[in-house]
Amino acid sequence: MLVVEAASTYASSGSVGFEDFFGFFLAGIAIVAGIAFFFLTRKNAV
């Protein structure tokens, strides 16, 4: 998490475009991981 905060701080001091892309990228990873986790747990439950 420390690396993410450092990268976010560096992005805000740099360009806003990269910060927005970085935020959407992290959100996309979180959503995909959540869906994958949901299917894996449901598959194991059955």
CHARMM internal coordinates of N, CA and C (Angstrom, degrees):
IC EDIT
DIST 1 N 1 CA 1.4676
DIST 1 CA 1 C 1.5306
ANGL 1 N 1 CA 1 C 110.60
DIST 1 C 2 N 1.3115
ANGL 1 CA 1 C 2 N 116.76
DIHE 1 N 1 CA 1 C 2 N -31.24
DIST 2 N 2 CA 1.4611
ANGL 1 C 2 N 2 CA 120.61
DIHE 1 CA 1 C 2 N 2 CA -179.11
DIST 2 CA 2 C 1.5266
ANGL 2 N 2 CA 2 C 110.11
DIHE 1 C 2 N 2 CA 2 C -63.79
DIST 2 C 3 N 1.3269
ANGL 2 CA 2 C 3 N 116.63
DIHE 2 N 2 CA 2 C 3 N -37.48
DIST 3 N 3 CA 1.4652
ANGL 2 C 3 N 3 CA 120.98
DIHE 2 CA 2 C 3 N 3 CA 179.20
DIST 3 CA 3 C 1.5243
ANGL 3 N 3 CA 3 C 109.94
DIHE 2 C 3 N 3 CA 3 C -65.87
DIST 3 C 4 N 1.3365
ANGL 3 CA 3 C 4 N 116.30
DIHE 3 N 3 CA 3 C 4 N -39.60
DIST 4 N 4 CA 1.4677
ANGL 3 C 4 N 4 CA 120.64
DIHE 3 CA 3 C 4 N 4 CA 179.87
DIST 4 CA 4 C 1.5224
ANGL 4 N 4 CA 4 C 110.06
DIHE 3 C 4 N 4 CA 4 C -63.78
DIST 4 C 5 N 1.3339
ANGL 4 CA 4 C 5 N 116.83
DIHE 4 N 4 CA 4 C 5 N -43.69
DIST 5 N 5 CA 1.4648
ANGL 4 C 5 N 5 CA 120.65
DIHE 4 CA 4 C 5 N 5 CA 179.64
DIST 5 CA 5 C 1.5262
ANGL 5 N 5 CA 5 C 110.63
DIHE 4 C 5 N 5 CA 5 C -64.69
DIST 5 C 6 N 1.3139
ANGL 5 CA 5 C 6 N 116.94
DIHE 5 N 5 CA 5 C 6 N -40.42
DIST 6 N 6 CA 1.4605
ANGL 5 C 6 N 6 CA 120.93
DIHE 5 CA 5 C 6 N 6 CA 179.39
DIST 6 CA 6 C 1.5280
ANGL 6 N 6 CA 6 C 110.03
DIHE 5 C 6 N 6 CA 6 C -64.91
DIST 6 C 7 N 1.3336
ANGL 6 CA 6 C 7 N 116.65
DIHE 6 N 6 CA 6 C 7 N -42.48
DIST 7 N 7 CA 1.4646
ANGL 6 C 7 N 7 CA 120.70
DIHE 6 CA 6 C 7 N 7 CA 179.80
DIST 7 CA 7 C 1.5216
ANGL 7 N 7 CA 7 C 110.17
DIHE 6 C 7 N 7 CA 7 C -66.47
DIST 7 C 8 N 1.3339
ANGL 7 CA 7 C 8 N 116.47
DIHE 7 N 7 CA 7 C 8 N -38.24
DIST 8 N 8 CA 1.4646
ANGL 7 C 8 N 8 CA 120.45
DIHE 7 CA 7 C 8 N 8 CA -179.90
DIST 8 CA 8 C 1.5221
ANGL 8 N 8 CA 8 C 109.99
DIHE 7 C 8 N 8 CA 8 C -66.68
DIST 8 C 9 N 1.3346
ANGL 8 CA 8 C 9 N 116.61
DIHE 8 N 8 CA 8 C 9 N -41.52
DIST 9 N 9 CA 1.4640
ANGL 8 C 9 N 9 CA 120.82
DIHE 8 CA 8 C 9 N 9 CA 179.23
DIST 9 CA 9 C 1.5313
ANGL 9 N 9 CA 9 C 110.06
DIHE 8 C 9 N 9 CA 9 C -64.74
DIST 9 C 10 N 1.3082
ANGL 9 CA 9 C 10 N 116.82
DIHE 9 N 9 CA 9 C 10 N -41.62
DIST 10 N 10 CA 1.4623
ANGL 9 C 10 N 10 CA 121.37
DIHE 9 CA 9 C 10 N 10 CA 179.32
DIST 10 CA 10 C 1.5284
ANGL 10 N 10 CA 10 C 110.43
DIHE 9 C 10 N 10 CA 10 C -64.70
DIST 10 C 11 N 1.3431
ANGL 10 CA 10 C 11 N 116.20
DIHE 10 N 10 CA 10 C 11 N -37.89
DIST 11 N 11 CA 1.4641
ANGL 10 C 11 N 11 CA 120.45
DIHE 10 CA 10 C 11 N 11 CA -178.92
DIST 11 CA 11 C 1.5240
ANGL 11 N 11 CA 11 C 110.62
DIHE 10 C 11 N 11 CA 11 C -67.84
DIST 11 C 12 N 1.3366
ANGL 11 CA 11 C 12 N 116.94
DIHE 11 N 11 CA 11 C 12 N -39.84
DIST 12 N 12 CA 1.4639
ANGL 11 C 12 N 12 CA 119.83
DIHE 11 CA 11 C 12 N 12 CA -177.86
DIST 12 CA 12 C 1.5283
ANGL 12 N 12 CA 12 C 110.36
DIHE 11 C 12 N 12 CA 12 C -67.74
DIST 12 C 13 N 1.3342
ANGL 12 CA 12 C 13 N 117.02
DIHE 12 N 12 CA 12 C 13 N -31.50
DIST 13 N 13 CA 1.4600
ANGL 12 C 13 N 13 CA 119.99
DIHE 12 CA 12 C 13 N 13 CA 178.47
DIST 13 CA 13 C 1.5252
ANGL 13 N 13 CA 13 C 110.48
DIHE 12 C 13 N 13 CA 13 C -80.11
DIST 13 C 14 N 1.3399
ANGL 13 CA 13 C 14 N 115.90
DIHE 13 N 13 CA 13 C 14 N -16.00
DIST 14 N 14 CA 1.4594
ANGL 13 C 14 N 14 CA 120.43
DIHE 13 CA 13 C 14 N 14 CA 179.32
DIST 14 CA 14 C 1.5108
ANGL 14 N 14 CA 14 C 111.06
DIHE 13 C 14 N 14 CA 14 C -94.08
DIST 14 C 15 N 1.3336
ANGL 14 CA 14 C 15 N 116.64
DIHE 14 N 14 CA 14 C 15 N -105.56
DIST 15 N 15 CA 1.4654
ANGL 14 C 15 N 15 CA 120.21
DIHE 14 CA 14 C 15 N 15 CA -178.81
DIST 15 CA 15 C 1.5261
ANGL 15 N 15 CA 15 C 110.03
DIHE 14 C 15 N 15 CA 15 C -115.35
DIST 15 C 16 N 1.3243
ANGL 15 CA 15 C 16 N 115.57
DIHE 15 N 15 CA 15 C 16 N 145.68
DIST 16 N 16 CA 1.4632
ANGL 15 C 16 N 16 CA 120.38
DIHE 15 CA 15 C 16 N 16 CA -179.15
DIST 16 CA 16 C 1.5261
ANGL 16 N 16 CA 16 C 110.57
DIHE 15 C 16 N 16 CA 16 C -71.39
DIST 16 C 17 N 1.3328
ANGL 16 CA 16 C 17 N 116.56
DIHE 16 N 16 CA 16 C 17 N -33.04
DIST 17 N 17 CA 1.4581
ANGL 16 C 17 N 17 CA 120.67
DIHE 16 CA 16 C 17 N 17 CA -179.43
DIST 17 CA 17 C 1.5152
ANGL 17 N 17 CA 17 C 111.98
DIHE 16 C 17 N 17 CA 17 C -58.77
DIST 17 C 18 N 1.3288
ANGL 17 CA 17 C 18 N 116.45
DIHE 17 N 17 CA 17 C 18 N -44.28
DIST 18 N 18 CA 1.4604
ANGL 17 C 18 N 18 CA 120.34
DIHE 17 CA 17 C 18 N 18 CA 179.87
DIST 18 CA 18 C 1.5207
ANGL 18 N 18 CA 18 C 110.33
DIHE 17 C 18 N 18 CA 18 C -66.91
DIST 18 C 19 N 1.3279
ANGL 18 CA 18 C 19 N 117.00
DIHE 18 N 18 CA 18 C 19 N -36.55
DIST 19 N 19 CA 1.4620
ANGL 18 C 19 N 19 CA 120.29
DIHE 18 CA 18 C 19 N 19 CA -179.81
DIST 19 CA 19 C 1.5263
ANGL 19 N 19 CA 19 C 110.02
DIHE 18 C 19 N 19 CA 19 C -64.44
DIST 19 C 20 N 1.3348
ANGL 19 CA 19 C 20 N 116.43
DIHE 19 N 19 CA 19 C 20 N -42.44
DIST 20 N 20 CA 1.4628
ANGL 19 C 20 N 20 CA 120.31
DIHE 19 CA 19 C 20 N 20 CA 178.64
DIST 20 CA 20 C 1.5292
ANGL 20 N 20 CA 20 C 110.31
DIHE 19 C 20 N 20 CA 20 C -63.15
DIST 20 C 21 N 1.3191
ANGL 20 CA 20 C 21 N 116.65
DIHE 20 N 20 CA 20 C 21 N -45.03
DIST 21 N 21 CA 1.4654
ANGL 20 C 21 N 21 CA 121.01
DIHE 20 CA 20 C 21 N 21 CA 178.94
DIST 21 CA 21 C 1.5252
ANGL 21 N 21 CA 21 C 110.46
DIHE 20 C 21 N 21 CA 21 C -61.59
DIST 21 C 22 N 1.3336
ANGL 21 CA 21 C 22 N 116.85
DIHE 21 N 21 CA 21 C 22 N -41.82
DIST 22 N 22 CA 1.4593
ANGL 21 C 22 N 22 CA 121.81
DIHE 21 CA 21 C 22 N 22 CA -179.69
DIST 22 CA 22 C 1.5225
ANGL 22 N 22 CA 22 C 110.25
DIHE 21 C 22 N 22 CA 22 C -63.04
DIST 22 C 23 N 1.3379
ANGL 22 CA 22 C 23 N 116.30
DIHE 22 N 22 CA 22 C 23 N -41.03
DIST 23 N 23 CA 1.4670
ANGL 22 C 23 N 23 CA 120.80
DIHE 22 CA 22 C 23 N 23 CA 179.80
DIST 23 CA 23 C 1.5223
ANGL 23 N 23 CA 23 C 111.15
DIHE 22 C 23 N 23 CA 23 C -64.94
DIST 23 C 24 N 1.3253
ANGL 23 CA 23 C 24 N 116.69
DIHE 23 N 23 CA 23 C 24 N -45.74
DIST 24 N 24 CA 1.4661
ANGL 23 C 24 N 24 CA 120.27
DIHE 23 CA 23 C 24 N 24 CA 178.90
DIST 24 CA 24 C 1.5228
ANGL 24 N 24 CA 24 C 110.65
DIHE 23 C 24 N 24 CA 24 C -65.23
DIST 24 C 25 N 1.3370
ANGL 24 CA 24 C 25 N 116.59
DIHE 24 N 24 CA 24 C 25 N -35.19
DIST 25 N 25 CA 1.4624
ANGL 24 C 25 N 25 CA 121.37
DIHE 24 CA 24 C 25 N 25 CA 179.37
DIST 25 CA 25 C 1.5260
ANGL 25 N 25 CA 25 C 110.35
DIHE 24 C 25 N 25 CA 25 C -63.82
DIST 25 C 26 N 1.3419
ANGL 25 CA 25 C 26 N 116.55
DIHE 25 N 25 CA 25 C 26 N -45.72
DIST 26 N 26 CA 1.4649
ANGL 25 C 26 N 26 CA 120.31
DIHE 25 CA 25 C 26 N 26 CA 178.87
DIST 26 CA 26 C 1.5215
ANGL 26 N 26 CA 26 C 110.74
DIHE 25 C 26 N 26 CA 26 C -64.87
DIST 26 C 27 N 1.3311
ANGL 26 CA 26 C 27 N 116.93
DIHE 26 N 26 CA 26 C 27 N -41.26
DIST 27 N 27 CA 1.4659
ANGL 26 C 27 N 27 CA 120.77
DIHE 26 CA 26 C 27 N 27 CA 179.42
DIST 27 CA 27 C 1.5316
ANGL 27 N 27 CA 27 C 110.16
DIHE 26 C 27 N 27 CA 27 C -62.55
DIST 27 C 28 N 1.3238
ANGL 27 CA 27 C 28 N 116.36
DIHE 27 N 27 CA 27 C 28 N -41.32
DIST 28 N 28 CA 1.4607
ANGL 27 C 28 N 28 CA 120.21
DIHE 27 CA 27 C 28 N 28 CA 179.05
DIST 28 CA 28 C 1.5231
ANGL 28 N 28 CA 28 C 111.50
DIHE 27 C 28 N 28 CA 28 C -62.83
DIST 28 C 29 N 1.3260
ANGL 28 CA 28 C 29 N 116.76
DIHE 28 N 28 CA 28 C 29 N -42.88
DIST 29 N 29 CA 1.4652
ANGL 28 C 29 N 29 CA 120.89
DIHE 28 CA 28 C 29 N 29 CA 178.54
DIST 29 CA 29 C 1.5260
ANGL 29 N 29 CA 29 C 110.16
DIHE 28 C 29 N 29 CA 29 C -62.16
DIST 29 C 30 N 1.3441
ANGL 29 CA 29 C 30 N 116.59
DIHE 29 N 29 CA 29 C 30 N -42.99
DIST 30 N 30 CA 1.4631
ANGL 29 C 30 N 30 CA 121.07
DIHE 29 CA 29 C 30 N 30 CA -179.25
DIST 30 CA 30 C 1.5276
ANGL 30 N 30 CA 30 C 110.73
DIHE 29 C 30 N 30 CA 30 C -63.07
DIST 30 C 31 N 1.3260
ANGL 30 CA 30 C 31 N 116.87
DIHE 30 N 30 CA 30 C 31 N -42.14
DIST 31 N 31 CA 1.4701
ANGL 30 C 31 N 31 CA 121.01
DIHE 30 CA 30 C 31 N 31 CA -179.57
DIST 31 CA 31 C 1.5292
ANGL 31 N 31 CA 31 C 110.39
DIHE 30 C 31 N 31 CA 31 C -65.81
DIST 31 C 32 N 1.3276
ANGL 31 CA 31 C 32 N 116.50
DIHE 31 N 31 CA 31 C 32 N -46.51
DIST 32 N 32 CA 1.4662
ANGL 31 C 32 N 32 CA 120.46
DIHE 31 CA 31 C 32 N 32 CA -179.97
DIST 32 CA 32 C 1.5291
ANGL 32 N 32 CA 32 C 110.48
DIHE 31 C 32 N 32 CA 32 C -62.65
DIST 32 C 33 N 1.3330
ANGL 32 CA 32 C 33 N 117.04
DIHE 32 N 32 CA 32 C 33 N -42.15
DIST 33 N 33 CA 1.4636
ANGL 32 C 33 N 33 CA 121.07
DIHE 32 CA 32 C 33 N 33 CA 179.26
DIST 33 CA 33 C 1.5271
ANGL 33 N 33 CA 33 C 110.28
DIHE 32 C 33 N 33 CA 33 C -64.03
DIST 33 C 34 N 1.3324
ANGL 33 CA 33 C 34 N 116.55
DIHE 33 N 33 CA 33 C 34 N -40.11
DIST 34 N 34 CA 1.4675
ANGL 33 C 34 N 34 CA 120.58
DIHE 33 CA 33 C 34 N 34 CA 179.57
DIST 34 CA 34 C 1.5195
ANGL 34 N 34 CA 34 C 111.29
DIHE 33 C 34 N 34 CA 34 C -64.06
DIST 34 C 35 N 1.3291
ANGL 34 CA 34 C 35 N 116.88
DIHE 34 N 34 CA 34 C 35 N -43.41
DIST 35 N 35 CA 1.4699
ANGL 34 C 35 N 35 CA 120.76
DIHE 34 CA 34 C 35 N 35 CA 179.31
DIST 35 CA 35 C 1.5293
ANGL 35 N 35 CA 35 C 110.25
DIHE 34 C 35 N 35 CA 35 C -65.53
DIST 35 C 36 N 1.3212
ANGL 35 CA 35 C 36 N 116.65
DIHE 35 N 35 CA 35 C 36 N -43.95
DIST 36 N 36 CA 1.4632
ANGL 35 C 36 N 36 CA 120.82
DIHE 35 CA 35 C 36 N 36 CA 179.70
DIST 36 CA 36 C 1.5252
ANGL 36 N 36 CA 36 C 110.20
DIHE 35 C 36 N 36 CA 36 C -62.79
DIST 36 C 37 N 1.3326
ANGL 36 CA 36 C 37 N 117.10
DIHE 36 N 36 CA 36 C 37 N -42.75
DIST 37 N 37 CA 1.4610
ANGL 36 C 37 N 37 CA 121.70
DIHE 36 CA 36 C 37 N 37 CA 179.20
DIST 37 CA 37 C 1.5249
ANGL 37 N 37 CA 37 C 110.48
DIHE 36 C 37 N 37 CA 37 C -62.83
DIST 37 C 38 N 1.3367
ANGL 37 CA 37 C 38 N 116.78
DIHE 37 N 37 CA 37 C 38 N -41.39
DIST 38 N 38 CA 1.4675
ANGL 37 C 38 N 38 CA 122.02
DIHE 37 CA 37 C 38 N 38 CA 179.43
DIST 38 CA 38 C 1.5271
ANGL 38 N 38 CA 38 C 110.75
DIHE 37 C 38 N 38 CA 38 C -61.13
DIST 38 C 39 N 1.3339
ANGL 38 CA 38 C 39 N 116.81
DIHE 38 N 38 CA 38 C 39 N -46.71
DIST 39 N 39 CA 1.4644
ANGL 38 C 39 N 39 CA 120.16
DIHE 38 CA 38 C 39 N 39 CA -178.86
DIST 39 CA 39 C 1.5286
ANGL 39 N 39 CA 39 C 111.21
DIHE 38 C 39 N 39 CA 39 C -68.63
DIST 39 C 40 N 1.3330
ANGL 39 CA 39 C 40 N 117.23
DIHE 39 N 39 CA 39 C 40 N -37.48
DIST 40 N 40 CA 1.4638
ANGL 39 C 40 N 40 CA 120.10
DIHE 39 CA 39 C 40 N 40 CA 179.57
DIST 40 CA 40 C 1.5217
ANGL 40 N 40 CA 40 C 110.70
DIHE 39 C 40 N 40 CA 40 C -65.57
DIST 40 C 41 N 1.3233
ANGL 40 CA 40 C 41 N 117.41
DIHE 40 N 40 CA 40 C 41 N -44.50
DIST 41 N 41 CA 1.4654
ANGL 40 C 41 N 41 CA 120.69
DIHE 40 CA 40 C 41 N 41 CA -178.96
DIST 41 CA 41 C 1.5274
ANGL 41 N 41 CA 41 C 110.03
DIHE 40 C 41 N 41 CA 41 C -68.01
DIST 41 C 42 N 1.3258
ANGL 41 CA 41 C 42 N 117.50
DIHE 41 N 41 CA 41 C 42 N -39.36
DIST 42 N 42 CA 1.4637
ANGL 41 C 42 N 42 CA 120.46
DIHE 41 CA 41 C 42 N 42 CA 179.53
DIST 42 CA 42 C 1.5309
ANGL 42 N 42 CA 42 C 110.10
DIHE 41 C 42 N 42 CA 42 C -67.11
DIST 42 C 43 N 1.3141
ANGL 42 CA 42 C 43 N 116.24
DIHE 42 N 42 CA 42 C 43 N -36.85
DIST 43 N 43 CA 1.4640
ANGL 42 C 43 N 43 CA 121.18
DIHE 42 CA 42 C 43 N 43 CA 179.56
DIST 43 CA 43 C 1.5325
ANGL 43 N 43 CA 43 C 110.00
DIHE 42 C 43 N 43 CA 43 C -67.07
DIST 43 C 44 N 1.3252
ANGL 43 CA 43 C 44 N 117.02
DIHE 43 N 43 CA 43 C 44 N -40.46
DIST 44 N 44 CA 1.4616
ANGL 43 C 44 N 44 CA 121.06
DIHE 43 CA 43 C 44 N 44 CA 179.59
DIST 44 CA 44 C 1.5232
ANGL 44 N 44 CA 44 C 111.45
DIHE 43 C 44 N 44 CA 44 C -71.58
DIST 44 C 45 N 1.3310
ANGL 44 CA 44 C 45 N 116.98
DIHE 44 N 44 CA 44 C 45 N -31.86
DIST 45 N 45 CA 1.4631
ANGL 44 C 45 N 45 CA 120.99
DIHE 44 CA 44 C 45 N 45 CA -179.45
DIST 45 CA 45 C 1.5262
ANGL 45 N 45 CA 45 C 110.03
DIHE 44 C 45 N 45 CA 45 C -66.25
DIST 45 C 46 N 1.3457
ANGL 45 CA 45 C 46 N 115.46
DIHE 45 N 45 CA 45 C 46 N -34.81
DIST 46 N 46 CA 1.4691
ANGL 45 C 46 N 46 CA 119.38
DIHE 45 CA 45 C 46 N 46 CA 179.89
DIST 46 CA 46 C 1.5360
ANGL 46 N 46 CA 46 C 108.03
DIHE 45 C 46 N 46 CA 46 C -84.96
END
COOR INIT
IC SEED 1 N 1 CA 1 C
IC BUILD
